[in-house]
């Protein structure tokens, strides 16, 4: 492909047009090669037409991550293509950072495709839109892990009441499933994780994951007023209430 790319760039406009026409009229494999020529030469008209072609669409979507294809061309894919290709298009919006387009599409996608497609689209959206839609559609651990990478504050705010409710009801199964999210979340949103843990009673079935502690301490945050339990080691945090690691160092 590298040799083909170099050859494509060396063609004159007339030579490219002739060679492209020959390949585009050929077999499916030749049509793929024709699209490759167009991508190398940044022929956006050809790439956008390929987005409407079921044979070429996935390759055209891959090219759309790095080429400035129009918003309307990508919107058409999302409005008309099968689910597999729609999900790929949502990924293009995320990878190419087209947050404004993703934000505009959320309402339409919800009305025409439903909650599942909105869940696939949300990681491409701005933080404000994620904050507005996450409570509406709900989320399991898989979606929340994806959203932690792009909107950690929103995820922390979403999880806070859920953790409190699960602890009130003693829902150990939910806690086992969702507690690992705190380990991912603490590196990006330590304030939010500290707020989640701070509201839990000392007797709560949710114990503080050991992996969370260093990040909270490095951030200068206390995870809770009451000392968290460390069931893995059968001991409690040795720091007295109201003191931090820096207090001990000064003393």
N, C-alpha and C positions, 0 to 999 in steps of 0.2 A: 504493500500500500504506500510505503514511503516513496518508492520509485514512481508509482503512478501519480502521487501528489506532486512530485517535482515535475513530472511530464505535463500535468495539467496546468501548472503555473507557467510553464514555458510556451504554451500555445498562444497564438494570437487570438483576438476575439473571433475572427472568422473561422479559424481552425477549431477553436473550442465549440462554437455553435454547430459546426458540421459533425464533429465527433460526438457531441452530446446527442444530437438528433439521431445518429446511427444507433447509439447504445439505448436510448430511451425507447426506441421502436423494437427492441429485441426481446430476449428472454428475461424472466425475472432477475436472473443473476446480472445480466447486462444492464437492466434498469437500475439495479443497486449500484453498479459502477458509474452509471450516468449521474446518479445522485451524489456519489462521492466526488466526482469532478466538480459538480455545482457547489458542494460544501467547501472544497478547497479554494475555489475561485470566489466564494462568498456571493454566489448568485441567489439572492434572497427570494426572488420570485419563484425559482424552481423549488427551493426548500419549502416554501409556504404551500406550493401546489402538492408537494409530496406529503404534507401533513393530512391531506384529504384522501390519500391513497392508502388503503389498508395494507398493501404489500410493503410500502416504503415508510409508513407513518412512524414506526418505532425508531428507525434510523434517523428520520428527520427530527424527531423529538430530541434525540441525543445531540444532534447538531444545534438545536435551538438553545441549548444551555449556554453555548459560547457565541452564537450568532444573534444579531439583533432582529430576529423575526418579529413581526407585528403582534401587538396584543390581540388584535381581532382574529388572527390566524390561530393563536393558542386558545382563545375563547371558543372558537368554533369546534376545535377538537373536544374541549370539555363539554360543550353543549350537545354534541352529536355522536361521539365515538363510544365504542363499547367500554365497559368498566375497566378492563385491563389497560386500555390506552388512556383512559381518563386519569387513572392513578399515576401512570407514567407522566402525564402532563402536569399533574399537581407537583410531582417531583421536579419537573423543569422549572416551575415557578419558584420553588424553594431554592434550588441550586443557582438559579440566575438572579435571585433576590428581587423578584418582581412582586414585592409585598403589596403595592398599591393595586395591582391587577387582582391578586388573590383576595384582597379585602373586598373589592367590588363584586367578586364572583360568589362570595359566601351565601348571600341571600338567595340568589338564583339557584345555586347548587342545592341548597336546602329544600327549596320548593320543588325542584325537578328530580332530584336524585335521593334526597333524604339524609338522615343522620349519618349513615356510614360514610358517604362521600364527604360530608363536611368534616368528619374526623380525619379523613385522609388529607384534606385541604388545609386544615388549621395550622400545621407546622410551617406552612408557607406564608402565613399571615402576620400582620403586625401585632405587637403586644396588646394594644387596645382592643383589637378584634378578637383575639384569643380570650381576653378577659370577659368580653361580652358573650361569647358563644360557648365557652367551656361549661358554664353552669347549665346552659340550655340542653346540651347534648349529652352531658356526662362523659366519663372517661374511665377506662380500665388502666392497668399498669403499663400496657404496651404503648398506648397513646401518650400517657403522662411521661414516660421515658423520652419519647420523641420531643415533647413540648419543653421538657427541662432544658434541652439544648438551646432553645430559642426564646422561651418566655419563662424563666425560672421563678420570677416573682409571682406571676399569675398561678403557677402550679402550687407554690407554697400557700398562697391565699386560698386556693381551691381545696387543698388537703387539710388545712387547719381544722375546720369544723367536722370533716369526715373522721379525722383521728380522734377528736374529742368524743364524737358519737360512738365510735367503735369501742373506745375505752369505757364509756358509761355503760354500754351493753355487754361488755366483756367479750367482744367478738374477736376471739384469738385468731380464727382463720383469716379474717380480713386483715388483721394486723400483721400476721406472718407474710401475707401476700404484698402488702403495700409498704411495710416498714423499710425494705431495701431501697425504696425511692429516696429516703432521707439521705442515704450514703451518696447517691448521685447528686442530690439537690444541694447538699451542704457546701460543696466546692463553689457553686455558682450563686447561692442565695443563703449564706449562713444566718443572716438576720431572720429570714423566714423560718428556717429550721429551728432556731432558738425559740421563736415565738410559738411554734407548734409544740415543742417539748415543754416549754415553761407552763403551758396551760394544763398539762397532765398532772393528776394527783400522784403523790408518791406511791400509792398502792396500785397504780394503774398496771394492767397486764402488759402494756407496751414499755419495755425497758430500752434505754438509750443504746443504739448500736455502737459498739466500741469504735468502729471506723469513723464515726461522726465527731468524736471528742477532739482529736488534734486540730481539725479544721476550725472548730468553734473556738478553741483556745487561741489559735493563731490569729483569729479575727478579733480577739479581745472580748468575746461574748461568753457569758455564763449560760449554760443550757437550761438551768432551772434554779429557782430559789431553793427548793428542796433538793438534796443531793440525789442524783440519779443512781439507780442500782446497776450493778454489773453482774448479772447472774452467771455469766461465763466464768467469773473468777470468785464468785461468792463473797464479794466485798462491796463496800460503798465508797463513793468519792471521798478521799481523805480531807478535802478542803472544807473548812468551816464555812457556814453560810455568810455571804456578804464579802468574801475574800476571793481574790483571783490569783492566778499563777504569778502575775507581776507583783502582787502584794507580798507573796512569800519571798520573791527574789529581793525586794527592797528590804525585807526584814532580815 
